[in-house]
Amino acid sequence: MVTPIEPTKFVFPAVLAVDQFDTQDVLLSPNFPTIAIVLIDSAAGLHEFKITKLLPHTHPSVLLSAAAEAKSQIEHFWTVLAFVRDTTIRPTGEVFYEFNNQRREVYPRRSGSSARLVGVAGSGWFDSNKVALTAPYDLERLKRLNFACGVAEPIGRFVALYALLLSEAGDSQLEVDRLILEFDPNTQQTPSPKNGKLETLYTRLRNELAHVRPTSNVFSTHDEIELHLQRFQWLVKSVLRPRAL
């Protein structure tokens, strides 16, 4: 008689600031392995995402290999999940494994994060969004978008988002503005003090950051960026969404 192998669970904690998930198992095979989501602390937004592996033992020779595989799988899942739910997932940097009713760390601990207002999605959310979650995405595009949206500092996030849009536009500010205006024709445009050509609000702010302009100062530019950041992030996501498939 063959003795059943005790499964090893790899645990990846992450903070979801607003769009949380109830404790549930996510079944989206073959795109993803079975992933158990455990809502640990709703006030802090802390979740644990668990992937089970069968290992002959937990010696580092096999443990680290399985951990690397599971890490790649969970990052793939987070990339798609953050895009589909239009949210930010902030991994704490910790990785644990659970075996024989004990939990240990795989890698050294790094800093985490915290959260405030929340909305918890039940298992029905995954059923309703199964088509979107299993679509053949351009994962590199999604990773870049998720990275830009995850920058905590407002000016840094704006720069990352604009750089992402610029790459989609072939490094042309004229094309950036065309994409912006195609999505929202009512976006404010003002003449550039450099050449008199019209530029959108967002391109103006980007250029005020990058160049000295007599019509602005760094403090007012930073204030404007913080004022318009959430709308710009939504705009960039909207422009990239059809391109990510």
N, C-alpha and C positions, 0 to 999 in steps of 0.2 A: 504494500500500500504506500502510495506517494504522499508525503507530508505536504500539505498546502504551504505555499510560501507566504509569509507575512508581508503585506504590501507596505511600501515606504511612501509616505506622502511628503511632497515638497511644498512648502508654504511660503507664499509671497505676499507680505502685508503691503497695503497701499491705502492712501487717503483719497476719498472722493468727496470733494468739498460740498457739493449741493446735490448732485444726482446720484443717490445711493441705491444699493440693491439689497433686497431682503435675502436672508439665508436660503440657499437653493443650489441644486445641481444644474449645470448648463450642459446640454447634450446637443452638440453641433457637429457631430462626426459627418464626413471625414475631415472637414476643414480644421477642426480643433479637437484636442483630447477632451475627455470628460473633465470638467472643471467645477470644483465645489467652491461656492462663494459663501463666506461666513461673515455676517455683519457683527463685528466685535463691539464697536462703540459708536453709536449713532451721533452722540454729541461731538465726538472728535472726527467723525467721518471715517473711522478706521475699519477696513475690511481685510479679510484674508482670502486669498485665492489659492486653492490647493489642487495639485496634480499628482496622481498616484502612479508609482512605478513599481515593477517587480524586480527586485535585486537579489542576487545570491547571498549578499552580506552588505554591511555598511562600511567596509574598508574604503579609505579615500580613493583607491584605484578604480572602484566602480561608482562610489558615491558622487565624486566630483564630475564624472562623465554624465551621470543621470541628472545631476543638478544643472549642468550646462544645457542639456537637452530641454529640461523642463523650463529653464529660464528663457530659452529661445521661443518656446511655445507660448509662454505666458505673455511675453513681449509682443508677439504676433497678435494674440487675443486682445491685449490692452490697446494696441494700435488701432485695430478695427472697432473695438467697443467704444473708445473715446470719440472716434469720428462719427459713428452711427448715432450715439446718444448725445453728441454735441456737448461733450463735457471734458474735464481735465482729470486725469488719473495721475496721482503723484506717489510712485513707489517709495517706501521708506528706505530702501536700500538693503534691508535685512532679508536673509533667506534662511529658513529653518527646514529641518526634516523631522518627521514624526515616525517613529518605529518602536514597536513593542510598548506602546503607551508612554513613551518618553519623547520629549522634544529637545532638539539641540540646534545650534546655529551652524550653518554651512560656511558662511563668510563672516568677516568682522562686521560689527554693527556700524551703521552710518545714521545720520540724523534723519528724523521724520518730519511730519508736518501736522497741521491741525485744520479744523473746519468749523463752519457755523451752521447757517440755515440749511436744511436738508429736505430731500424728497426721496422716499424709498420705493423702488420698483419691485414688484413681486414677480413670480415665475411667469406670469402671463406676458410680461414685457418681452421676454426672449422669444416666446411663441409668436407674438405680433411682429417682431423684427427679425425673424429668422432669415428671410430673403435678403435683407440688407446686410446681416451679419455674415452670411456665407457668400456674398458676391465676390467676384475676382478683382480685388482692389490693387491699385498700384501702391504697394506697401511703402516704398521709399517716399512717395509723395505724402502719404498719410503720416509717416514718421516725422517728416519735416514740419508738417502742419501742426501736429500734436506738440512737437518741441517748441515751436514758436508760441503757441497758445499757452504753454506751460511756464514760460518765463515769468517769474513773479514780479520783477521790477518793471513798472509801466513803460519807461523809455526804451529799455531793452526789448520788451515785447513788441512795441511798435516797430522798432528797427528790424527785428526778426520777421515780423509779418510783412513789412514792406519789401524786405529782401526776397522773401518767398514769392511775393507777387511779381517782383522784378524778374526773377528767374523764369516765371511762367510767361513773361512778356519779352523774352529774348534780350534782357538787359536794356530795354528801351523805356524811358519814362513816358514817352508819347504813347507807347502801347499800353503801359500801365494805366494811364488816364483813359485810354479807349476802353479797356476792360471795366474800369470803374464806372464810366459813364454809360456803357452798355448795360450794366446791371442797374445803375441808379442815375438816370439822365439829369436828375435835379441836384446832383452833387455840386456844391459851390465851386466856381472857378474864378481865379483872379489872375491878372497879368504878372508874369515873372519880372522882377526888377532887372534881371540879367538881359533878357531878349524881348520882353514885351509879350511873349506868347502866353496863352492861357494855360494854367495848371490847376489841377484839382486841389481841394483842401488838403488831402493827404500827401500829395506830392510837394505842395508848398511846405508843409510841416517837415517832411523829410529833408528838403533842401535847406530849410532854416537850421536844422540840426547840423548839416554837413558843411554849410558855407556861411560866411559872415554876410549878413544882409542889413542894410541901414534901416529897413522898415520893421525890424523885429529885434528882440533880445532873448537870451537863452531862457530866462525865467517865464516870460509869457508863452514861449514856444512849448516849454514843458507843461505849463498849465493847460494849454490847448490840447496837447497830446493826451493828457490824462482825461480831459473832458470827452474827447472823441474816440478813445481807445476801444471801448466795448463795441461801438458801432462799426469801427474799422475792422475789428476782429470778425464780426458777423459778416461783413462784406467780403473779406478775404476767404472765409469758409464757403460762402455762397458761390464765389467765382471758381474756387477749386473743386467744389463738390462734384459737378459733372465731369471734370477732368480726371478724377480719381478712379474712375471705372475703366 
